[in-house]
Amino acid sequence: MLYALGDPVAFVALVLSFLLALVLRSVAIRLTARSLGLAERRDSITPRLREDVDPFGAVAAAIGGMGWGKILTVDDVPRYRGKARAIMVFAAGPVLCILVSQLILLGYALAYPENFLSQIGPADVLLGLGGVPFVDQIVLSLAVGLLCFGLLALIPIPPLDGFGILYNAVSRPGRGMQWMRLWFEDKNIGVLVLLILCLFPFGAPFLLLILNGLGLVFVRVWG
């Protein structure tokens, strides 16, 4: 997001998109878990700062374009009622963020049929949309921010939600999965890898390029 500092409106909208993504993810996880009988009915679904914000995820959002929320480990989601239900809990946050982003882009495309979405990618938005009207900057920054948060979360390595999906999709997680949990989760290698992707190479972090590749079709389809 720091790349967008030259465009204050886009920068603020990107910050808001990250905060909104954290809220949507936390509500989706808790509501899904409660609805599927994997959490107590009386448990609140409201966001909680300490439980939902990962400081490293916030740093990644600042230096790499987008970040992630507090890790939800496979131990946090019981599998006794079926692996499919556990997968739905892990997928709820990223999927909701992606769906909301697509609804925003749909509304934008309907309101502005002669738009330039067919000519840009997520990286262009995360770097700050300069030279376009404020409405375009706000709407596209919110939509692409939510989209990239959801897509990043689906990558299957700790501390991202995608690892929980992968872990529960396997009938019997073997040594490889346990090794990944030990090193990427317990020893925070996953966080280190993601932060390195945010930092190098200077000027165009690998994480930004990855998000651009993953999200390109989700943006250009509305052009």
C-alpha positions in Angstrom: 0.0 0.0 0.0 2.9 2.3 0.6 3.4 2.3 -3.2 0.1 4.2 -3.4 1.2 7.1 -1.1 1.5 9.3 -4.1 -2.2 9.0 -4.6 -3.8 9.7 -1.2 -7.3 8.8 -2.2 -6.2 5.4 -3.5 -4.0 4.9 -0.5 -6.8 5.5 2.0 -9.2 3.3 0.0 -6.6 0.4 -0.1 -6.2 0.7 3.7 -9.9 0.6 4.1 -10.1 -2.5 1.8 -7.6 -4.3 4.1 -9.6 -3.4 7.2 -12.8 -4.4 5.6 -11.3 -7.7 4.4 -10.2 -8.5 8.0 -13.8 -7.8 9.2 -15.4 -9.9 6.5 -13.0 -12.8 7.1 -13.5 -12.9 10.8 -17.3 -12.7 10.6 -17.4 -15.3 7.9 -15.3 -17.7 9.8 -17.2 -17.4 13.1 -20.6 -17.4 11.4 -19.8 -20.5 9.3 -18.3 -22.4 12.2 -21.4 -21.6 14.3 -23.8 -22.5 11.5 -22.1 -25.8 11.0 -22.1 -26.8 14.6 -18.3 -26.3 15.0 -18.7 -23.5 17.5 -21.0 -22.6 20.4 -24.2 -20.8 19.3 -23.6 -18.2 22.0 -20.2 -17.3 20.6 -20.1 -13.8 19.2 -19.3 -13.3 15.5 -18.1 -9.8 15.9 -14.5 -9.0 15.0 -11.8 -8.9 17.7 -8.7 -6.9 17.2 -6.3 -9.2 19.1 -7.7 -12.4 17.5 -8.2 -11.1 13.9 -5.2 -8.9 13.1 -1.8 -10.4 12.4 0.9 -7.7 12.8 3.1 -9.4 10.1 0.0 -9.5 7.8 -0.4 -5.7 8.3 3.3 -5.2 7.5 2.9 -7.3 4.4 -0.1 -5.2 3.3 2.0 -2.0 3.7 5.1 -3.1 1.9 3.9 -5.8 -0.5 0.4 -4.6 -1.6 -1.8 -6.9 0.5 -1.6 -8.9 3.7 -3.4 -11.5 5.7 -5.3 -12.0 9.0 -4.5 -13.8 12.2 -3.7 -17.5 11.5 -6.5 -20.0 11.9 -4.8 -23.3 12.7 -6.1 -26.7 11.9 -6.3 -27.3 15.6 -8.8 -24.4 15.9 -11.3 -26.1 13.6 -12.5 -29.6 14.7 -12.9 -32.3 12.1 -15.2 -34.5 14.1 -18.2 -33.5 12.1 -16.6 -34.0 8.8 -13.7 -32.6 6.7 -16.0 -30.8 4.4 -17.3 -28.6 7.2 -13.8 -27.8 8.3 -12.9 -26.8 4.8 -15.9 -24.6 4.6 -14.8 -22.7 7.7 -11.3 -22.1 6.2 -12.7 -21.1 2.8 -15.5 -18.8 4.2 -13.3 -15.7 4.7 -11.4 -15.7 1.4 -14.5 -16.7 -0.7 -16.6 -13.9 0.9 -13.9 -11.3 0.2 -13.7 -12.4 -3.4 -17.4 -12.4 -3.9 -17.8 -8.9 -2.4 -15.0 -7.7 -4.7 -16.8 -9.1 -7.7 -20.1 -7.5 -6.7 -18.3 -4.1 -6.4 -16.7 -4.6 -9.8 -20.1 -5.6 -11.3 -21.7 -2.5 -10.0 -18.8 -0.4 -11.3 -19.1 -2.0 -14.7 -22.8 -1.4 -14.9 -22.5 2.2 -13.8 -19.5 2.9 -16.1 -19.9 0.7 -19.2 -17.0 2.6 -20.9 -14.5 1.6 -18.3 -10.8 0.7 -18.6 -10.9 -2.6 -16.6 -9.8 -4.5 -19.7 -6.6 -2.6 -19.7 -5.4 -2.9 -16.1 -4.6 -5.6 -13.6 -4.6 -5.8 -9.8 -1.0 -4.6 -9.6 -1.9 -1.3 -11.3 -4.5 -0.7 -8.6 -2.3 -1.8 -5.7 0.4 0.6 -6.9 -2.1 3.5 -6.8 -4.4 4.6 -9.6 -3.3 8.1 -10.4 -4.8 10.3 -13.1 -8.3 8.9 -12.8 -11.4 10.4 -11.1 -11.7 9.9 -7.3 -14.7 7.7 -7.7 -12.8 5.3 -9.8 -9.9 5.3 -7.4 -12.1 4.5 -4.4 -14.2 1.8 -6.0 -11.4 0.0 -7.8 -9.1 0.2 -4.8 -11.8 -1.3 -2.5 -12.7 -4.0 -5.0 -9.1 -5.0 -5.9 -8.0 -4.9 -2.3 -10.7 -7.3 -1.2 -10.0 -9.5 -4.2 -6.2 -9.7 -3.5 -6.8 -10.4 0.2 -9.1 -13.3 -0.7 -6.7 -14.7 -3.4 -3.7 -14.4 -1.1 -5.5 -16.2 1.7 -6.2 -19.2 -0.6 -2.5 -20.0 -1.1 -1.9 -23.3 0.7 0.9 -22.5 3.2 0.7 -21.4 6.8 -0.3 -18.8 8.0 -2.8 -18.5 5.2 -6.3 -20.1 5.2 -5.5 -22.1 2.1 -3.3 -24.5 4.2 -6.3 -25.3 6.3 -8.3 -26.2 3.2 -5.5 -28.4 1.9 -4.9 -30.1 5.2 -8.6 -31.0 5.6 -8.8 -32.1 2.0 -6.3 -34.9 2.7 -7.7 -38.0 4.2 -4.7 -38.7 6.4 -2.3 -35.8 6.6 1.2 -37.4 6.4 4.7 -36.4 7.4 4.8 -33.8 4.7 1.9 -31.9 6.2 3.3 -32.2 9.7 6.7 -31.0 8.5 5.0 -28.0 6.9 3.1 -27.3 10.2 6.3 -27.5 12.2 8.4 -25.3 10.1 5.9 -22.9 8.3 3.5 -22.6 11.3 5.3 -23.2 14.6 8.7 -21.8 13.5 7.1 -19.0 11.4 8.9 -19.9 8.2 5.7 -19.3 6.3 5.6 -15.7 7.5 9.2 -15.2 6.7 8.7 -16.5 3.1 5.8 -14.2 2.6 7.6 -11.2 3.9 10.6 -11.9 1.7 8.2 -12.0 -1.3 6.9 -8.6 -0.2 10.4 -7.1 -0.1 12.2 -8.5 -3.2 12.9 -7.5 -5.8 12.7 -3.8 -4.9 10.1 -1.8 -6.8 8.0 -4.7 -7.9 7.8 -7.4 -5.1 7.2 -11.0 -6.1 4.0 -11.0 -4.0 2.6 -8.2 -6.0 3.4 -10.1 -9.2 1.8 -13.2 -7.8 -1.4 -11.4 -6.9 -1.5 -9.7 -10.3 -1.3 -13.1 -12.0 -3.9 -14.7 -9.8 -6.4 -11.8 -10.0 -6.0 -10.6 -13.6 -9.0 -12.5 -15.0 -11.2 -11.4 -12.0 -10.6 -7.7 -13.0 -10.5 -7.9 -16.8 -13.7 -10.0 -17.1 -15.7 -6.8 -16.3 -14.0 -4.7 -18.9 
